[in-house]
Amino acid sequence: MWERKHVKSVEPAKVTDSNFEKVVSEHPLALIDFWAVWCYPCRALEPTIEELAAEYSGKVFVGKLNVDENPKTAERFNVFSIPTMLIMKNGKEVERIVGLVPKKHIEAVLKKHLG
């Protein structure tokens, strides 16, 4: 009889004003989802962000930053519409995706920066 090992699900990390710099500098490639609880497109995007976190685990850091709780970072990057996803490479913004977009679109952007 074999025993099934517990597989930990990978979820997007919580990113805040206080840990943003540390997070993006420690990960060569990061996808940061700027969102808010009241934003319906943000909530519709949530399952996609969770899938990306699991599928790209070890390759891309996936985090979520609540703009209501962390206004400084949103303001610093001129995030005026949500959802907005920043693609950060070596601590610098290399691309952004604004709005509720298909998973394939986000993956295409990530793959461009992974290669």
N, CA, C and O atoms as a GROMACS GRO file, in nm:
protein
  460
    1MET      N    1   0.084  -0.119   0.000
    1MET     CA    2   0.000   0.000   0.000
    1MET      C    3   0.088   0.124   0.000
    1MET      O    4   0.179   0.138   0.081
    2TRP      N    5   0.059   0.215  -0.092
    2TRP     CA    6   0.137   0.338  -0.099
    2TRP      C    7   0.066   0.450  -0.027
    2TRP      O    8  -0.056   0.450  -0.013
    3GLU      N    9   0.143   0.546   0.017
    3GLU     CA   10   0.086   0.658   0.090
    3GLU      C   11   0.097   0.783   0.003
    3GLU      O   12   0.204   0.815  -0.048
    4ARG      N   13  -0.011   0.851  -0.011
    4ARG     CA   14  -0.010   0.973  -0.093
    4ARG      C   15   0.052   1.087  -0.012
    4ARG      O   16   0.011   1.115   0.100
    5LYS      N   17   0.151   1.150  -0.074
    5LYS     CA   18   0.215   1.263  -0.007
    5LYS      C   19   0.126   1.386  -0.020
    5LYS      O   20   0.060   1.406  -0.122
    6HIS      N   21   0.125   1.467   0.082
    6HIS     CA   22   0.047   1.589   0.080
    6HIS      C   23   0.114   1.689  -0.015
    6HIS      O   24   0.230   1.725   0.003
    7VAL      N   25   0.039   1.733  -0.114
    7VAL     CA   26   0.091   1.831  -0.208
    7VAL      C   27   0.035   1.967  -0.168
    7VAL      O   28  -0.086   1.988  -0.166
    8LYS      N   29   0.126   2.058  -0.137
    8LYS     CA   30   0.083   2.192  -0.096
    8LYS      C   31   0.043   2.272  -0.219
    8LYS      O   32   0.117   2.279  -0.317
    9SER      N   33  -0.075   2.331  -0.214
    9SER     CA   34  -0.117   2.414  -0.328
    9SER      C   35  -0.040   2.546  -0.322
    9SER      O   36  -0.012   2.599  -0.215
   10VAL      N   37  -0.007   2.595  -0.439
   10VAL     CA   38   0.066   2.720  -0.448
   10VAL      C   39  -0.034   2.831  -0.472
   10VAL      O   40  -0.108   2.828  -0.571
   11GLU      N   41  -0.036   2.927  -0.384
   11GLU     CA   42  -0.128   3.039  -0.398
   11GLU      C   43  -0.049   3.167  -0.420
   11GLU      O   44   0.068   3.175  -0.380
   12PRO      N   45  -0.111   3.267  -0.482
   12PRO     CA   46  -0.042   3.394  -0.497
   12PRO      C   47  -0.005   3.451  -0.360
   12PRO      O   48  -0.081   3.438  -0.264
   13ALA      N   49   0.110   3.510  -0.352
   13ALA     CA   50   0.156   3.568  -0.225
   13ALA      C   51   0.094   3.705  -0.204
   13ALA      O   52   0.061   3.776  -0.300
   14LYS      N   53   0.078   3.742  -0.079
   14LYS     CA   54   0.026   3.875  -0.047
   14LYS      C   55   0.143   3.974  -0.056
   14LYS      O   56   0.245   3.957   0.010
   15VAL      N   57   0.124   4.075  -0.138
   15VAL     CA   58   0.227   4.178  -0.155
   15VAL      C   59   0.172   4.307  -0.096
   15VAL      O   60   0.055   4.340  -0.114
   16THR      N   61   0.258   4.380  -0.024
   16THR     CA   62   0.216   4.503   0.044
   16THR      C   63   0.313   4.616   0.012
   16THR      O   64   0.418   4.595  -0.049
   17ASP      N   65   0.275   4.737   0.053
   17ASP     CA   66   0.366   4.851   0.036
   17ASP      C   67   0.501   4.822   0.102
   17ASP      O   68   0.606   4.859   0.049
   18SER      N   69   0.497   4.756   0.218
   18SER     CA   70   0.621   4.736   0.293
   18SER      C   71   0.708   4.623   0.239
   18SER      O   72   0.829   4.624   0.262
   19ASN      N   73   0.651   4.525   0.167
   19ASN     CA   74   0.737   4.417   0.118
   19ASN      C   75   0.757   4.416  -0.034
   19ASN      O   76   0.829   4.331  -0.085
   20PHE      N   77   0.696   4.510  -0.106
   20PHE     CA   78   0.702   4.512  -0.251
   20PHE      C   79   0.845   4.510  -0.305
   20PHE      O   80   0.879   4.425  -0.388
   21GLU      N   81   0.928   4.601  -0.260
   21GLU     CA   82   1.066   4.611  -0.310
   21GLU      C   83   1.144   4.482  -0.285
   21GLU      O   84   1.216   4.434  -0.373
   22LYS      N   85   1.129   4.426  -0.167
   22LYS     CA   86   1.198   4.302  -0.132
   22LYS      C   87   1.154   4.188  -0.224
   22LYS      O   88   1.236   4.112  -0.274
   23VAL      N   89   1.023   4.178  -0.245
   23VAL     CA   90   0.966   4.072  -0.327
   23VAL      C   91   1.018   4.080  -0.471
   23VAL      O   92   1.066   3.981  -0.526
   24VAL      N   93   1.009   4.198  -0.531
   24VAL     CA   94   1.048   4.209  -0.672
   24VAL      C   95   1.199   4.202  -0.692
   24VAL      O   96   1.245   4.165  -0.800
   25SER      N   97   1.276   4.238  -0.591
   25SER     CA   98   1.422   4.228  -0.606
   25SER      C   99   1.472   4.086  -0.583
   25SER      O  100   1.578   4.049  -0.634
   26GLU      N  101   1.397   4.006  -0.506
   26GLU     CA  102   1.439   3.867  -0.477
   26GLU      C  103   1.398   3.768  -0.585
   26GLU      O  104   1.449   3.656  -0.588
   27HIS      N  105   1.307   3.807  -0.674
   27HIS     CA  106   1.256   3.716  -0.778
   27HIS      C  107   1.287   3.773  -0.915
   27HIS      O  108   1.246   3.884  -0.948
   28PRO      N  109   1.360   3.697  -0.997
   28PRO     CA  110   1.398   3.747  -1.130
   28PRO      C  111   1.278   3.786  -1.216
   28PRO      O  112   1.287   3.880  -1.295
   29LEU      N  113   1.166   3.715  -1.201
   29LEU     CA  114   1.045   3.748  -1.277
   29LEU      C  115   0.925   3.739  -1.184
   29LEU      O  116   0.903   3.638  -1.118
   30ALA      N  117   0.847   3.847  -1.181
   30ALA     CA  118   0.731   3.851  -1.092
   30ALA      C  119   0.610   3.908  -1.165
   30ALA      O  120   0.621   4.000  -1.246
   31LEU      N  121   0.495   3.851  -1.134
   31LEU     CA  122   0.366   3.902  -1.182
   31LEU      C  123   0.293   3.952  -1.058
   31LEU      O  124   0.262   3.874  -0.968
   32ILE      N  125   0.266   4.082  -1.054
   32ILE     CA  126   0.197   4.140  -0.939
   32ILE      C  127   0.060   4.188  -0.986
   32ILE      O  128   0.050   4.276  -1.072
   33ASP      N  129  -0.044   4.130  -0.928
   33ASP     CA  130  -0.182   4.164  -0.961
   33ASP      C  131  -0.230   4.273  -0.864
   33ASP      O  132  -0.240   4.249  -0.744
   34PHE      N  133  -0.259   4.392  -0.917
   34PHE     CA  134  -0.314   4.502  -0.838
   34PHE      C  135  -0.466   4.489  -0.846
   34PHE      O  136  -0.523   4.490  -0.954
   35TRP      N  137  -0.531   4.477  -0.728
   35TRP     CA  138  -0.673   4.446  -0.724
   35TRP      C  139  -0.738   4.512  -0.603
   35TRP      O  140  -0.670   4.573  -0.520
   36ALA      N  141  -0.871   4.497  -0.593
   36ALA     CA  142  -0.947   4.541  -0.475
   36ALA      C  143  -1.067   4.449  -0.458
   36ALA      O  144  -1.116   4.390  -0.555
   37VAL      N  145  -1.113   4.438  -0.336
   37VAL     CA  146  -1.224   4.349  -0.302
   37VAL      C  147  -1.352   4.387  -0.378
   37VAL      O  148  -1.426   4.300  -0.422
   38TRP      N  149  -1.376   4.516  -0.394
   38TRP     CA  150  -1.500   4.565  -0.457
   38TRP      C  151  -1.497   4.557  -0.610
   38TRP      O  152  -1.599   4.582  -0.674
   39CYS      N  153  -1.384   4.522  -0.668
   39CYS     CA  154  -1.366   4.522  -0.813
   39CYS      C  155  -1.408   4.387  -0.872
   39CYS      O  156  -1.340   4.287  -0.853
   40TYR      N  157  -1.521   4.386  -0.944
   40TYR     CA  158  -1.573   4.260  -1.000
   40TYR      C  159  -1.480   4.199  -1.105
   40TYR      O  160  -1.460   4.078  -1.104
   41PRO      N  161  -1.423   4.279  -1.198
   41PRO     CA  162  -1.326   4.219  -1.291
   41PRO      C  163  -1.206   4.158  -1.219
   41PRO      O  164  -1.152   4.056  -1.263
   42CYS      N  165  -1.164   4.220  -1.110
   42CYS     CA  166  -1.052   4.166  -1.031
   42CYS      C  167  -1.089   4.029  -0.974
   42CYS      O  168  -1.010   3.935  -0.976
   43ARG      N  169  -1.210   4.020  -0.923
   43ARG     CA  170  -1.255   3.893  -0.865
   43ARG      C  171  -1.273   3.787  -0.971
   43ARG      O  172  -1.251   3.669  -0.946
   44ALA      N  173  -1.314   3.828  -1.091
   44ALA     CA  174  -1.329   3.734  -1.201
   44ALA      C  175  -1.192   3.682  -1.247
   44ALA      O  176  -1.180   3.570  -1.297
   45LEU      N  177  -1.089   3.765  -1.231
   45LEU     CA  178  -0.953   3.728  -1.271
   45LEU      C  179  -0.885   3.638  -1.168
   45LEU      O  180  -0.788   3.569  -1.200
   46GLU      N  181  -0.935   3.638  -1.045
   46GLU     CA  182  -0.871   3.566  -0.935
   46GLU      C  183  -0.840   3.419  -0.963
   46GLU      O  184  -0.729   3.375  -0.934
   47PRO      N  185  -0.934   3.340  -1.019
   47PRO     CA  186  -0.900   3.200  -1.048
   47PRO      C  187  -0.784   3.186  -1.147
   47PRO      O  188  -0.703   3.094  -1.136
   48THR      N  189  -0.777   3.276  -1.243
   48THR     CA  190  -0.668   3.274  -1.340
   48THR      C  191  -0.534   3.302  -1.272
   48THR      O  192  -0.435   3.234  -1.299
   49ILE      N  193  -0.532   3.400  -1.183
   49ILE     CA  194  -0.409   3.434  -1.109
   49ILE      C  195  -0.367   3.314  -1.024
   49ILE      O  196  -0.248   3.284  -1.015
   50GLU      N  197  -0.463   3.247  -0.962
   50GLU     CA  198  -0.432   3.130  -0.879
   50GLU      C  199  -0.376   3.016  -0.965
   50GLU      O  200  -0.281   2.948  -0.924
   51GLU      N  201  -0.433   2.996  -1.084
   51GLU     CA  202  -0.382   2.893  -1.175
   51GLU      C  203  -0.239   2.925  -1.218
   51GLU      O  204  -0.154   2.836  -1.221
   52LEU      N  205  -0.214   3.049  -1.251
   52LEU     CA  206  -0.080   3.090  -1.294
   52LEU      C  207   0.022   3.070  -1.182
   52LEU      O  208   0.134   3.026  -1.206
   53ALA      N  209  -0.019   3.101  -1.058
   53ALA     CA  210   0.070   3.082  -0.943
   53ALA      C  211   0.111   2.936  -0.931
   53ALA      O  212   0.227   2.905  -0.904
   54ALA      N  213   0.015   2.846  -0.951
   54ALA     CA  214   0.043   2.703  -0.940
   54ALA      C  215   0.125   2.653  -1.058
   54ALA      O  216   0.222   2.580  -1.041
   55GLU      N  217   0.085   2.692  -1.178
   55GLU     CA  218   0.149   2.641  -1.299
   55GLU      C  219   0.290   2.695  -1.322
   55GLU      O  220   0.374   2.628  -1.381
   56TYR      N  221   0.316   2.816  -1.275
   56TYR     CA  222   0.447   2.877  -1.296
   56TYR      C  223   0.531   2.880  -1.168
   56TYR      O  224   0.630   2.954  -1.159
   57SER      N  225   0.491   2.800  -1.071
   57SER     CA  226   0.564   2.792  -0.945
   57SER      C  227   0.711   2.757  -0.972
   57SER      O  228   0.741   2.662  -1.045
   58GLY      N  229   0.801   2.834  -0.912
   58GLY     CA  230   0.943   2.809  -0.930
   58GLY      C  231   1.001   2.884  -1.050
   58GLY      O  232   1.123   2.895  -1.063
   59LYS      N  233   0.914   2.937  -1.136
   59LYS     CA  234   0.961   3.013  -1.253
   59LYS      C  235   0.924   3.160  -1.243
   59LYS      O  236   1.003   3.248  -1.276
   60VAL      N  237   0.801   3.185  -1.197
   60VAL     CA  238   0.749   3.322  -1.186
   60VAL      C  239   0.689   3.339  -1.047
   60VAL      O  240   0.607   3.257  -1.004
   61PHE      N  241   0.728   3.445  -0.978
   61PHE     CA  242   0.665   3.479  -0.851
   61PHE      C  243   0.532   3.545  -0.884
   61PHE      O  244   0.527   3.640  -0.963
   62VAL      N  245   0.423   3.497  -0.826
   62VAL     CA  246   0.292   3.556  -0.848
   62VAL      C  247   0.241   3.611  -0.716
   62VAL      O  248   0.229   3.539  -0.617
   63GLY      N  249   0.210   3.740  -0.718
   63GLY     CA  250   0.161   3.804  -0.597
   63GLY      C  251   0.042   3.893  -0.625
   63GLY      O  252   0.017   3.933  -0.739
   64LYS      N  253  -0.032   3.924  -0.518
   64LYS     CA  254  -0.149   4.011  -0.528
   64LYS      C  255  -0.132   4.127  -0.432
   64LYS      O  256  -0.096   4.108  -0.316
   65LEU      N  257  -0.157   4.249  -0.482
   65LEU     CA  258  -0.146   4.369  -0.400
   65LEU      C  259  -0.282   4.438  -0.398
   65LEU      O  260  -0.332   4.484  -0.501
   66ASN      N  261  -0.341   4.446  -0.280
   66ASN     CA  262  -0.470   4.512  -0.262
   66ASN      C  263  -0.446   4.664  -0.261
   66ASN      O  264  -0.379   4.716  -0.172
   67VAL      N  265  -0.501   4.735  -0.362
   67VAL     CA  266  -0.473   4.878  -0.377
   67VAL      C  267  -0.534   4.963  -0.266
   67VAL      O  268  -0.484   5.070  -0.235
   68ASP      N  269  -0.644   4.914  -0.206
   68ASP     CA  270  -0.704   4.989  -0.096
   68ASP      C  271  -0.618   4.985   0.029
   68ASP      O  272  -0.610   5.082   0.104
   69GLU      N  273  -0.554   4.871   0.052
   69GLU     CA  274  -0.469   4.855   0.170
   69GLU      C  275  -0.326   4.903   0.145
   69GLU      O  276  -0.252   4.928   0.240
   70ASN      N  277  -0.287   4.917   0.018
   70ASN     CA  278  -0.149   4.952  -0.017
   70ASN      C  279  -0.145   5.058  -0.127
   70ASN      O  280  -0.100   5.033  -0.238
   71PRO      N  281  -0.194   5.180  -0.093
   71PRO     CA  282  -0.205   5.283  -0.196
   71PRO      C  283  -0.071   5.339  -0.245
   71PRO      O  284  -0.063   5.386  -0.358
   72LYS      N  285   0.033   5.333  -0.163
   72LYS     CA  286   0.162   5.393  -0.203
   72LYS      C  287   0.221   5.326  -0.326
   72LYS      O  288   0.268   5.394  -0.418
   73THR      N  289   0.219   5.193  -0.329
   73THR     CA  290   0.278   5.121  -0.442
   73THR      C  291   0.192   5.142  -0.567
   73THR      O  292   0.246   5.161  -0.676
   74ALA      N  293   0.061   5.138  -0.552
   74ALA     CA  294  -0.028   5.161  -0.666
   74ALA      C  295  -0.005   5.301  -0.724
   74ALA      O  296   0.000   5.319  -0.846
   75GLU      N  297   0.010   5.398  -0.637
   75GLU     CA  298   0.034   5.536  -0.680
   75GLU      C  299   0.170   5.550  -0.746
   75GLU      O  300   0.184   5.616  -0.850
   76ARG      N  301   0.270   5.488  -0.688
   76ARG     CA  302   0.406   5.495  -0.742
   76ARG      C  303   0.414   5.442  -0.885
   76ARG      O  304   0.488   5.495  -0.967
   77PHE      N  305   0.335   5.338  -0.916
   77PHE     CA  306   0.337   5.279  -1.049
   77PHE      C  307   0.222   5.330  -1.137
   77PHE      O  308   0.194   5.274  -1.243
   78ASN      N  309   0.156   5.438  -1.092
   78ASN     CA  310   0.046   5.498  -1.168
   78ASN      C  311  -0.059   5.396  -1.211
   78ASN      O  312  -0.102   5.392  -1.326
   79VAL      N  313  -0.100   5.315  -1.114
   79VAL     CA  314  -0.206   5.218  -1.139
   79VAL      C  315  -0.338   5.289  -1.112
   79VAL      O  316  -0.377   5.311  -0.998
   80PHE      N  317  -0.407   5.326  -1.223
   80PHE     CA  318  -0.532   5.400  -1.212
   80PHE      C  319  -0.654   5.313  -1.239
   80PHE      O  320  -0.765   5.347  -1.198
   81SER      N  321  -0.634   5.201  -1.307
   81SER     CA  322  -0.742   5.107  -1.337
   81SER      C  323  -0.703   4.971  -1.282
   81SER      O  324  -0.587   4.932  -1.287
   82ILE      N  325  -0.802   4.900  -1.231
   82ILE     CA  326  -0.776   4.764  -1.186
   82ILE      C  327  -0.876   4.671  -1.249
   82ILE      O  328  -0.989   4.713  -1.277
   83PRO      N  329  -0.842   4.547  -1.273
   83PRO     CA  330  -0.712   4.488  -1.240
   83PRO      C  331  -0.601   4.537  -1.334
   83PRO      O  332  -0.621   4.557  -1.453
   84THR      N  333  -0.483   4.553  -1.274
   84THR     CA  334  -0.361   4.580  -1.349
   84THR      C  335  -0.258   4.481  -1.301
   84THR      O  336  -0.239   4.463  -1.180
   85MET      N  337  -0.190   4.415  -1.394
   85MET     CA  338  -0.084   4.322  -1.360
   85MET      C  339   0.048   4.379  -1.408
   85MET      O  340   0.064   4.407  -1.527
   86LEU      N  341   0.141   4.396  -1.315
   86LEU     CA  342   0.275   4.442  -1.353
   86LEU      C  343   0.364   4.320  -1.368
   86LEU      O  344   0.364   4.230  -1.284
   87ILE      N  345   0.441   4.317  -1.476
   87ILE     CA  346   0.542   4.214  -1.496
   87ILE      C  347   0.674   4.280  -1.458
   87ILE      O  348   0.718   4.376  -1.522
   88MET      N  349   0.735   4.229  -1.353
   88MET     CA  350   0.859   4.285  -1.299
   88MET      C  351   0.974   4.188  -1.328
   88MET      O  352   0.967   4.070  -1.293
   89LYS      N  353   1.077   4.239  -1.392
   89LYS     CA  354   1.194   4.156  -1.421
   89LYS      C  355   1.315   4.222  -1.356
   89LYS      O  356   1.346   4.338  -1.384
   90ASN      N  357   1.382   4.147  -1.270
   90ASN     CA  358   1.497   4.199  -1.197
   90ASN      C  359   1.467   4.333  -1.129
   90ASN      O  360   1.548   4.426  -1.131
   91GLY      N  361   1.348   4.341  -1.069
   91GLY     CA  362   1.311   4.459  -0.992
   91GLY      C  363   1.256   4.575  -1.072
   91GLY      O  364   1.220   4.678  -1.014
   92LYS      N  365   1.247   4.563  -1.204
   92LYS     CA  366   1.200   4.673  -1.289
   92LYS      C  367   1.074   4.630  -1.364
   92LYS      O  368   1.060   4.515  -1.405
   93GLU      N  369   0.983   4.725  -1.381
   93GLU     CA  370   0.864   4.696  -1.460
   93GLU      C  371   0.903   4.684  -1.607
   93GLU      O  372   0.962   4.776  -1.665
   94VAL      N  373   0.869   4.570  -1.668
   94VAL     CA  374   0.899   4.549  -1.810
   94VAL      C  375   0.772   4.548  -1.894
   94VAL      O  376   0.777   4.568  -2.016
   95GLU      N  377   0.659   4.526  -1.829
   95GLU     CA  378   0.533   4.525  -1.904
   95GLU      C  379   0.418   4.533  -1.806
   95GLU      O  380   0.433   4.501  -1.688
   96ARG      N  381   0.302   4.577  -1.855
   96ARG     CA  382   0.181   4.576  -1.773
   96ARG      C  383   0.062   4.534  -1.857
   96ARG      O  384   0.055   4.560  -1.977
   97ILE      N  385  -0.030   4.468  -1.790
   97ILE     CA  386  -0.152   4.422  -1.853
   97ILE      C  387  -0.266   4.484  -1.773
   97ILE      O  388  -0.274   4.467  -1.651
   98VAL      N  389  -0.354   4.554  -1.842
   98VAL     CA  390  -0.465   4.621  -1.773
   98VAL      C  391  -0.596   4.558  -1.817
   98VAL      O  392  -0.622   4.539  -1.936
   99GLY      N  393  -0.678   4.528  -1.718
   99GLY     CA  394  -0.812   4.477  -1.746
   99GLY      C  395  -0.824   4.326  -1.733
   99GLY      O  396  -0.727   4.255  -1.707
  100LEU      N  397  -0.945   4.281  -1.751
  100LEU     CA  398  -0.977   4.139  -1.742
  100LEU      C  399  -0.945   4.077  -1.877
  100LEU      O  400  -1.020   4.094  -1.973
  101VAL      N  401  -0.834   4.006  -1.884
  101VAL     CA  402  -0.787   3.948  -2.010
  101VAL      C  403  -0.782   3.796  -1.997
  101VAL      O  404  -0.776   3.744  -1.886
  102PRO      N  405  -0.784   3.725  -2.111
  102PRO     CA  406  -0.776   3.579  -2.106
  102PRO      C  407  -0.640   3.531  -2.052
  102PRO      O  408  -0.538   3.598  -2.067
  103LYS      N  409  -0.644   3.415  -1.992
  103LYS     CA  410  -0.522   3.354  -1.937
  103LYS      C  411  -0.414   3.342  -2.044
  103LYS      O  412  -0.296   3.365  -2.016
  104LYS      N  413  -0.454   3.305  -2.167
  104LYS     CA  414  -0.357   3.289  -2.276
  104LYS      C  415  -0.276   3.416  -2.300
  104LYS      O  416  -0.157   3.410  -2.330
  105HIS      N  417  -0.342   3.531  -2.286
  105HIS     CA  418  -0.273   3.660  -2.305
  105HIS      C  419  -0.166   3.681  -2.198
  105HIS      O  420  -0.054   3.721  -2.229
  106ILE      N  421  -0.201   3.653  -2.075
  106ILE     CA  422  -0.104   3.670  -1.963
  106ILE      C  423   0.012   3.574  -1.982
  106ILE      O  424   0.128   3.611  -1.964
  107GLU      N  425  -0.020   3.449  -2.019
  107GLU     CA  426   0.085   3.349  -2.041
  107GLU      C  427   0.180   3.390  -2.153
  107GLU      O  428   0.300   3.369  -2.142
  108ALA      N  429   0.127   3.446  -2.259
  108ALA     CA  430   0.212   3.490  -2.371
  108ALA      C  431   0.312   3.596  -2.325
  108ALA      O  432   0.428   3.594  -2.365
  109VAL      N  433   0.265   3.687  -2.242
  109VAL     CA  434   0.353   3.792  -2.189
  109VAL      C  435   0.460   3.730  -2.098
  109VAL      O  436   0.578   3.764  -2.108
  110LEU      N  437   0.418   3.640  -2.010
  110LEU     CA  438   0.513   3.576  -1.918
  110LEU      C  439   0.619   3.496  -1.996
  110LEU      O  440   0.738   3.504  -1.966
  111LYS      N  441   0.575   3.421  -2.095
  111LYS     CA  442   0.667   3.337  -2.173
  111LYS      C  443   0.768   3.424  -2.247
  111LYS      O  444   0.884   3.384  -2.263
  112LYS      N  445   0.726   3.541  -2.292
  112LYS     CA  446   0.816   3.633  -2.361
  112LYS      C  447   0.932   3.673  -2.269
  112LYS      O  448   1.046   3.686  -2.313
  113HIS      N  449   0.900   3.692  -2.140
  113HIS     CA  450   1.002   3.735  -2.044
  113HIS      C  451   1.076   3.619  -1.977
  113HIS      O  452   1.182   3.639  -1.917
  114LEU      N  453   1.022   3.500  -1.987
  114LEU     CA  454   1.091   3.382  -1.933
  114LEU      C  455   1.204   3.339  -2.023
  114LEU      O  456   1.308   3.292  -1.975
  115GLY      N  457   1.187   3.355  -2.153
  115GLY     CA  458   1.284   3.307  -2.251
  115GLY      C  459   1.409   3.386  -2.251
  115GLY      O  460   1.500   3.357  -2.329
   0.00000   0.00000   0.00000
